[in-house]
Amino acid sequence: MSWLLIAILSYFFFSLVSLADRYLLAGPLPSPGAYAFLVNFLGGLLFFLIIPFVGLTVPGFGQLFLIFFTGAAWTLGTFLLFRAISKNDVSMIVPAVGGFLSFFSFLFSFVFFPESATLNPSLCLSFTLLVLGGILITSEEGKPINKNALFFSAIVAIIFALAFILSKIVYLGQPFISGFIWIRIGGALSAMLLLFSRKVRRALSNQKIAAKNPAFLPFFGGQLCGSIAMVLQNYSLSLVEASQIALINALEGVRYVFLLVFVLILSRKNPLLLKENFSPKSIARKVLAVLLISAGLIFIALNQ
């Protein structure tokens, strides 16, 4: 299976995570720090438990340091993303982070892998179409530009882009399964630093995740889908050439194509559950976005 199909499948599962996040961040689990802790710590714990079944290569001290730093970058990016969403309009943060992430991944890939600094015109066109489509499908008309939101979105994107590049470096020196598990363990250990915050500890103690809690199914369902999505996305990352890393980020718009389909289905049963703007202008913009994303995917497939 090609890296493109694996990456698309990962964004299918990420779209299910987005459904859970829309619900959780709206009320049941309002603390960005607590949510970032649970996402990264429980994710790391899950992959730690499967070590006896898959085996683990023990890296050297230098690689261990790089792995921990990579895991910490994922944790920091997650926390800053949720914090930005909690303080700004999500319709501004999401497309801004997506656009900046693709750009910084593209930039960092040439900084860290200068030997791959050859540009394929067709892939550059694919990259542009995917980024434009991703921004269109996640943005909303009539929203004023918030400079603070753009600034924090750029910071979040830089952290995530760095995490992607560092992950690729880890996979070049480690078998995929081993490298992935070590990164998740590093993310879990770094997430424990969030417990030094009294606000996070209070939020976790007040938010009991139990079977009777309305957040139980969305949270753990989202965690399961998120774990599957992370494995698939990182596997596609381990397969691509260094010059193609930014394309995986540019595929972010595919997540929102899937999400749009899910929202259309769910809104028939409960229009108020997941609010979405379906005005004529919004529909036209989303259709154009889907066409741009589809064209970008076609150009990538032709270069496989």
N, C-alpha and C positions, 0 to 999 in steps of 0.2 A: 504494500500500500504506500502511495506517495506521501510526502510530507504535507502536501496541500490538502488531501482528503482527511488526513489525521488532524490537521489544524482546524478545518471546517467542523469536524466532529467535536473537537474540543469547544468550539464556540457555541455549538448546540447545547452542550451541558452548561456552559457559562450563562447562556440565556435563561436556563432554569434557575441558576444562582441569582440572576438579576430579579427574577420574579419573587424569590424569597427575600432578597434585600429590600425591595420596594415595600414589602409588608413589614419586615423587622425594623428597618430604620425609620418607619413612620410612627412607631409607637412602642411595641413590646420590648425592644432592646435599644433604647435611645442613646446609650453612651458609646461614642466612637472607640474609646480606649478599651472598654469591656468587650465590644464586638471584635475589635482587632486582636485582642488577647485570645478570645475563644476560637476565632478562625484559625490563627496560626498555631496556637498551642495544641488544640485538639487535632488539627491536621497533622502536625508533627508526631503526636502520640499515636495516631492511627497508623502511620507508616512505620513507626518504631516497632509496633506490635507484629508487623508482618516480616520482620528481619529473619526469624527462624525459618521461614518458608522460602525466602529468596536468596539468602546469603548476603554478605556485605564485605566489600574490599576495604581494608583499613588504609587510608592515605597517610602520607608523611605529614610532618608537623606544618610545613609550609602550605600544603594543600588543605589541611584542616583549618588553618587560619583563613584561607581564601573562602572555604566553604561556609564557615561561620559568618564571615562578613557578607557573603552572598545571601544567606538566610536572613541576616539582620536587615539587609536592604529590602527584601520582600516584606518583612514585618513592618519596617518603617514606612514603606510605600503604602501598605494597607491602612495603617493608622492615619497617615496624613490624608489619604483619599477620603476615609470616612469622616475625618474631622472637617475637611473642606466641604463635603456634602452637608454636614450638620450645620454649617455656618453660612452656606450660600445656596443658591438655586441649583438643584441637581441638573436642570436642563442647560445650565451654563457650564458646570463643572465637567460633566461627562463628555460632551463633544470637544471641549478644550483639552482635557487630558488625552483623549484619543488622538487628536491632531498633533499635540506636542510630543506625545510618546512616539508616534511614527517618525517624526522629524529627528528627535534626539537618538532614537535607535539607529536611524540611517546615519547620523553623524558619528555616533560612538563606534559603529561597526568599522568605519574607516580609520578612526583613531586607534582602536585596539587591534584591528586586523588590516594594517596598511597594504599588505600583499594582495588583499582582495579588492583594491580600489579600482576595479574596472567596471564601468557602468554599461549595462545592457539596455539600449533604448526602449525595447519592448517591456522589460521589467520596470523601468522607470515610469513608463506610461501606466502600467498596471498599478504601481504604487500610488501615483497621483489620483487615478480614478477611485481606488479603494479609500484613500483618505478623504477625498471630497464627498464620496457617498456616505462614509461613516459620519462626517460632520453634519451633512444634510439630514440624515435619518434620526440623529439624536438631538438636533437643535429645534427651537421653537421660535416662531415669528413674534415680533413685538417685544422681545426681551432686551432691555438696555444692556450695553457692555459694562461689566463690572471689572474695573482694573485690578482690584484686590483678588477677585475670583480667578482672573487670568494669571496673575502672579503665582498664586498658590497652586493652580493647575499645572503651571510650568515646573514648579518645584517637585510636585508629585510625579510628573512625567519623567523628569531627570532621574529621580530615584528608581522608578520602575525600569527605565531604559538601561540604567547601570546594572540593575539586578538581572535583566535579560542577558546582557553582554557577559557578566561574570558567570552566569549559569552556563553559557556556551563554553567558556574557558574551562569550567569544571568538567563538562562532558567530554572535552578534548583529552583530559587526563584521567578520566574515570569511566568505567562501564556505566551505561545510562542508569540502570536501576540503582546501583550503589551510589552514584553521584546524586541522583534525585533524592534518595532517602536521607543522605547526609545533609543536603541543603534544607530539607524539611525539618530535620532535627535541629539544625542551626537556627531556623526560624522559630521553632518552639522554645529553644533556650533564650533567644533574644526577646521573645514575647513575654517571658517571665519578668523582664525588667519593668514592664508596665505595671506590675503589682506593687512597685514602690510608690505609685500614685494612690493617695488615699481616696481620691474620687473614683478611680477604677475599682478599687477593692469594695467601696461602698456600693457601686453599681452592680458588681457581681453578687454581693451578698443580698441585695434587694431583689435581684432578678433570678429567681429560682427556676432552673430549667428542669421541669418535671413533666411527666406524661399528661397531667391535667392542665398544664400551662398552654395557652393558645399559641405560644411561640415555639412549642416543642417540635411539631411536625415541620413547619417552615424552616426552622433553624437546622435540625439534623438532616432533613431532606436536602437543604441547600449545602450542608457540609459534605454529604455524600456526592452530590453532583459536582461540587467544587473540587473535591479530591480527584474524581475521574477526569474532570476538565484539565486540572493542573498536570496530571500524568500525561494526557494526550498532547497538551500544548508543549510541555517540556520535551516530550519524545520527538515532536516535529522540529523543535529547536535543535535537538541533537543531530537531526538528519540534514538540515539545510546547510548550504554553504554560508560562510560568514557574511558575504555580501547580500544574502537573502534574509537576514535576521529581521530587518525592518518590515519585510512583507508580512511576516507573522503578526506583527502589531497592526499593520495596515488592514489586516483582515478583521479587525475589531467590529467593523460595520456589519459583518455577517451575523454577529451575536444579536444585533438589534433587528435584523431581518427576521430571525427566528422569534425574538421577543415580540415583535410586532404581530406575528401570526398568533402567538399564544394570547396576547392581549385581545386581539380581535375575537378569538374563540371564547375567552373568559368573560369579556364584556357583554356577550349575548345573555349570559346567565346572571351576571351581577355587574351592571354598568358602573357602580360606585366603588367596586373592590380595587381596581387598578385604573386610576384616571388616565385617560389618554385623549389628546386633541385630535378629532377626526373631522375638522372643518375642511371645506373644499381645498383651501390653500395648503393645509397640512397634508392632505391626501396626495395632492399633486407633488408636493416636495418629497414625500416618502416614496412615491412611485419613481420619481427621477433618481432618488438615492439608490433604490433597488436596481434600476437599470445601470447606473454607474458601477455599482458593486459587482453586478453580473458581468459587465464588460471587463472589469478588472480581473475577475476570476478566469474569464475566457482567455485573456492574454497570458496569464500565468500558466494555464493548462497547456496552451500552445507551445510554451517554452520548456515543458517538462521533458 
